[in-house]
Amino acid sequence: MTKKYSELRSRMSPESQARAEAKARAMLAEMPLHELRQARGLSQKMLAEILHVQQPSIAKIEKRTDMYLSTLRSHIEAMGGQLEVIARFPEGAIRISNFSEIGNSDSTPKAGV
């Protein structure tokens, strides 16, 4: 017998509901590029069309652990987002502003960059 999530959640204690919500927020706050694309409802093919590249290029980008900021910025912007570079220190967080113009002078995304 299948039960609705809302029904199960209503039986949870307020503390359990709060813990579950905190875990969900933490999971959504950090995810790999391919999960972000999927969460945005985009296939690799759809994203490739937006970026004017072939689908295998998207697969390659999503597997990379190191890439140019301009490549990552193009990928994020194609999903409707905005990339910010933040440095976190014990004293606080600093937004690095000299990367804000990367990619804006040349709007043509580069697949292998």
CNS distance restraints for C-alpha pairs under 8 A (distance, minus, plus):
assign (resid   3 and name CA) (resid   7 and name CA) 6.85 0.50 0.50
assign (resid   3 and name CA) (resid   8 and name CA) 7.08 0.50 0.50
assign (resid   4 and name CA) (resid   8 and name CA) 6.51 0.50 0.50
assign (resid   5 and name CA) (resid   9 and name CA) 5.96 0.50 0.50
assign (resid   6 and name CA) (resid  10 and name CA) 6.07 0.50 0.50
assign (resid   7 and name CA) (resid  11 and name CA) 6.77 0.50 0.50
assign (resid   8 and name CA) (resid  12 and name CA) 6.82 0.50 0.50
assign (resid   9 and name CA) (resid  17 and name CA) 6.95 0.50 0.50
assign (resid  12 and name CA) (resid  16 and name CA) 5.88 0.50 0.50
assign (resid  12 and name CA) (resid  17 and name CA) 6.09 0.50 0.50
assign (resid  13 and name CA) (resid  17 and name CA) 6.21 0.50 0.50
assign (resid  14 and name CA) (resid  18 and name CA) 6.13 0.50 0.50
assign (resid  15 and name CA) (resid  19 and name CA) 6.23 0.50 0.50
assign (resid  16 and name CA) (resid  20 and name CA) 6.08 0.50 0.50
assign (resid  17 and name CA) (resid  21 and name CA) 6.11 0.50 0.50
assign (resid  18 and name CA) (resid  22 and name CA) 6.11 0.50 0.50
assign (resid  19 and name CA) (resid  23 and name CA) 6.19 0.50 0.50
assign (resid  20 and name CA) (resid  24 and name CA) 6.19 0.50 0.50
assign (resid  21 and name CA) (resid  25 and name CA) 6.18 0.50 0.50
assign (resid  22 and name CA) (resid  26 and name CA) 6.18 0.50 0.50
assign (resid  23 and name CA) (resid  27 and name CA) 6.17 0.50 0.50
assign (resid  24 and name CA) (resid  28 and name CA) 6.24 0.50 0.50
assign (resid  25 and name CA) (resid  29 and name CA) 6.06 0.50 0.50
assign (resid  26 and name CA) (resid  30 and name CA) 6.74 0.50 0.50
assign (resid  27 and name CA) (resid  31 and name CA) 6.89 0.50 0.50
assign (resid  31 and name CA) (resid  35 and name CA) 6.17 0.50 0.50
assign (resid  31 and name CA) (resid  36 and name CA) 6.31 0.50 0.50
assign (resid  32 and name CA) (resid  36 and name CA) 6.32 0.50 0.50
assign (resid  32 and name CA) (resid  62 and name CA) 7.92 0.50 0.50
assign (resid  33 and name CA) (resid  37 and name CA) 6.25 0.50 0.50
assign (resid  33 and name CA) (resid  62 and name CA) 5.72 0.50 0.50
assign (resid  34 and name CA) (resid  38 and name CA) 6.24 0.50 0.50
assign (resid  34 and name CA) (resid  62 and name CA) 5.68 0.50 0.50
assign (resid  35 and name CA) (resid  39 and name CA) 5.98 0.50 0.50
assign (resid  36 and name CA) (resid  40 and name CA) 6.21 0.50 0.50
assign (resid  37 and name CA) (resid  41 and name CA) 6.54 0.50 0.50
assign (resid  37 and name CA) (resid  42 and name CA) 5.53 0.50 0.50
assign (resid  37 and name CA) (resid  43 and name CA) 7.14 0.50 0.50
assign (resid  37 and name CA) (resid  44 and name CA) 7.91 0.50 0.50
assign (resid  37 and name CA) (resid  79 and name CA) 6.94 0.50 0.50
assign (resid  38 and name CA) (resid  42 and name CA) 5.50 0.50 0.50
assign (resid  38 and name CA) (resid  43 and name CA) 6.65 0.50 0.50
assign (resid  40 and name CA) (resid  79 and name CA) 6.99 0.50 0.50
assign (resid  42 and name CA) (resid  46 and name CA) 6.00 0.50 0.50
assign (resid  42 and name CA) (resid  47 and name CA) 6.42 0.50 0.50
assign (resid  42 and name CA) (resid  79 and name CA) 7.74 0.50 0.50
assign (resid  43 and name CA) (resid  47 and name CA) 6.31 0.50 0.50
assign (resid  44 and name CA) (resid  48 and name CA) 6.01 0.50 0.50
assign (resid  44 and name CA) (resid  55 and name CA) 5.81 0.50 0.50
assign (resid  44 and name CA) (resid  58 and name CA) 6.01 0.50 0.50
assign (resid  44 and name CA) (resid  59 and name CA) 6.97 0.50 0.50
assign (resid  45 and name CA) (resid  49 and name CA) 6.28 0.50 0.50
assign (resid  45 and name CA) (resid  54 and name CA) 7.63 0.50 0.50
assign (resid  45 and name CA) (resid  55 and name CA) 5.13 0.50 0.50
assign (resid  46 and name CA) (resid  50 and name CA) 6.47 0.50 0.50
assign (resid  47 and name CA) (resid  51 and name CA) 6.22 0.50 0.50
assign (resid  47 and name CA) (resid  55 and name CA) 7.86 0.50 0.50
assign (resid  47 and name CA) (resid  58 and name CA) 7.42 0.50 0.50
assign (resid  47 and name CA) (resid  78 and name CA) 6.80 0.50 0.50
assign (resid  47 and name CA) (resid  79 and name CA) 7.34 0.50 0.50
assign (resid  48 and name CA) (resid  52 and name CA) 5.79 0.50 0.50
assign (resid  48 and name CA) (resid  53 and name CA) 5.00 0.50 0.50
assign (resid  48 and name CA) (resid  54 and name CA) 5.60 0.50 0.50
assign (resid  48 and name CA) (resid  55 and name CA) 5.22 0.50 0.50
assign (resid  48 and name CA) (resid  57 and name CA) 7.56 0.50 0.50
assign (resid  48 and name CA) (resid  58 and name CA) 6.25 0.50 0.50
assign (resid  49 and name CA) (resid  53 and name CA) 6.38 0.50 0.50
assign (resid  49 and name CA) (resid  54 and name CA) 7.47 0.50 0.50
assign (resid  50 and name CA) (resid  78 and name CA) 6.32 0.50 0.50
assign (resid  51 and name CA) (resid  74 and name CA) 7.63 0.50 0.50
assign (resid  51 and name CA) (resid  75 and name CA) 7.60 0.50 0.50
assign (resid  51 and name CA) (resid  78 and name CA) 6.64 0.50 0.50
assign (resid  51 and name CA) (resid 109 and name CA) 6.25 0.50 0.50
assign (resid  52 and name CA) (resid 109 and name CA) 7.55 0.50 0.50
assign (resid  53 and name CA) (resid  57 and name CA) 6.58 0.50 0.50
assign (resid  53 and name CA) (resid  58 and name CA) 7.80 0.50 0.50
assign (resid  53 and name CA) (resid 111 and name CA) 6.27 0.50 0.50
assign (resid  54 and name CA) (resid  58 and name CA) 7.20 0.50 0.50
assign (resid  55 and name CA) (resid  59 and name CA) 6.61 0.50 0.50
assign (resid  56 and name CA) (resid  60 and name CA) 6.15 0.50 0.50
assign (resid  57 and name CA) (resid  61 and name CA) 6.17 0.50 0.50
assign (resid  57 and name CA) (resid 111 and name CA) 5.96 0.50 0.50
assign (resid  57 and name CA) (resid 112 and name CA) 7.18 0.50 0.50
assign (resid  58 and name CA) (resid  62 and name CA) 6.17 0.50 0.50
assign (resid  58 and name CA) (resid 111 and name CA) 7.85 0.50 0.50
assign (resid  59 and name CA) (resid  63 and name CA) 6.45 0.50 0.50
assign (resid  60 and name CA) (resid  64 and name CA) 6.44 0.50 0.50
assign (resid  61 and name CA) (resid  67 and name CA) 7.93 0.50 0.50
assign (resid  61 and name CA) (resid 112 and name CA) 7.95 0.50 0.50
assign (resid  67 and name CA) (resid  71 and name CA) 6.68 0.50 0.50
assign (resid  67 and name CA) (resid  72 and name CA) 7.01 0.50 0.50
assign (resid  67 and name CA) (resid 113 and name CA) 7.04 0.50 0.50
assign (resid  68 and name CA) (resid  72 and name CA) 6.54 0.50 0.50
assign (resid  68 and name CA) (resid 113 and name CA) 6.29 0.50 0.50
assign (resid  69 and name CA) (resid  73 and name CA) 5.88 0.50 0.50
assign (resid  69 and name CA) (resid  99 and name CA) 7.89 0.50 0.50
assign (resid  69 and name CA) (resid 102 and name CA) 7.48 0.50 0.50
assign (resid  70 and name CA) (resid  74 and name CA) 6.12 0.50 0.50
assign (resid  70 and name CA) (resid 102 and name CA) 5.81 0.50 0.50
assign (resid  70 and name CA) (resid 103 and name CA) 5.24 0.50 0.50
assign (resid  70 and name CA) (resid 113 and name CA) 7.92 0.50 0.50
assign (resid  71 and name CA) (resid  75 and name CA) 6.26 0.50 0.50
assign (resid  71 and name CA) (resid 109 and name CA) 7.05 0.50 0.50
assign (resid  71 and name CA) (resid 110 and name CA) 6.85 0.50 0.50
assign (resid  71 and name CA) (resid 111 and name CA) 7.50 0.50 0.50
assign (resid  71 and name CA) (resid 113 and name CA) 6.06 0.50 0.50
assign (resid  72 and name CA) (resid  76 and name CA) 6.14 0.50 0.50
assign (resid  72 and name CA) (resid  83 and name CA) 7.83 0.50 0.50
assign (resid  73 and name CA) (resid  77 and name CA) 5.99 0.50 0.50
assign (resid  73 and name CA) (resid  82 and name CA) 7.20 0.50 0.50
assign (resid  73 and name CA) (resid  83 and name CA) 5.58 0.50 0.50
assign (resid  73 and name CA) (resid 103 and name CA) 7.40 0.50 0.50
assign (resid  74 and name CA) (resid  78 and name CA) 6.01 0.50 0.50
assign (resid  74 and name CA) (resid 103 and name CA) 7.43 0.50 0.50
assign (resid  74 and name CA) (resid 109 and name CA) 6.24 0.50 0.50
assign (resid  75 and name CA) (resid  79 and name CA) 6.60 0.50 0.50
assign (resid  76 and name CA) (resid  80 and name CA) 6.60 0.50 0.50
assign (resid  76 and name CA) (resid  81 and name CA) 5.21 0.50 0.50
assign (resid  76 and name CA) (resid  82 and name CA) 6.17 0.50 0.50
assign (resid  76 and name CA) (resid  83 and name CA) 6.43 0.50 0.50
assign (resid  77 and name CA) (resid  81 and name CA) 4.75 0.50 0.50
assign (resid  77 and name CA) (resid  82 and name CA) 5.57 0.50 0.50
assign (resid  77 and name CA) (resid  83 and name CA) 7.40 0.50 0.50
assign (resid  84 and name CA) (resid  95 and name CA) 7.12 0.50 0.50
assign (resid  84 and name CA) (resid  96 and name CA) 7.67 0.50 0.50
assign (resid  84 and name CA) (resid 100 and name CA) 7.30 0.50 0.50
assign (resid  85 and name CA) (resid  95 and name CA) 5.87 0.50 0.50
assign (resid  85 and name CA) (resid  96 and name CA) 5.50 0.50 0.50
assign (resid  85 and name CA) (resid  97 and name CA) 7.68 0.50 0.50
assign (resid  85 and name CA) (resid  99 and name CA) 7.28 0.50 0.50
assign (resid  86 and name CA) (resid  93 and name CA) 6.50 0.50 0.50
assign (resid  86 and name CA) (resid  94 and name CA) 5.59 0.50 0.50
assign (resid  86 and name CA) (resid  95 and name CA) 4.40 0.50 0.50
assign (resid  86 and name CA) (resid  96 and name CA) 5.85 0.50 0.50
assign (resid  87 and name CA) (resid  93 and name CA) 5.62 0.50 0.50
assign (resid  87 and name CA) (resid  94 and name CA) 5.16 0.50 0.50
assign (resid  87 and name CA) (resid  95 and name CA) 6.28 0.50 0.50
assign (resid  87 and name CA) (resid  96 and name CA) 6.94 0.50 0.50
assign (resid  88 and name CA) (resid  92 and name CA) 6.00 0.50 0.50
assign (resid  88 and name CA) (resid  93 and name CA) 4.30 0.50 0.50
assign (resid  88 and name CA) (resid  94 and name CA) 6.37 0.50 0.50
assign (resid  89 and name CA) (resid  93 and name CA) 5.89 0.50 0.50
assign (resid  89 and name CA) (resid  94 and name CA) 7.96 0.50 0.50
assign (resid  96 and name CA) (resid 100 and name CA) 7.94 0.50 0.50
assign (resid  98 and name CA) (resid 102 and name CA) 7.94 0.50 0.50
assign (resid 101 and name CA) (resid 105 and name CA) 7.28 0.50 0.50
assign (resid 103 and name CA) (resid 107 and name CA) 6.08 0.50 0.50
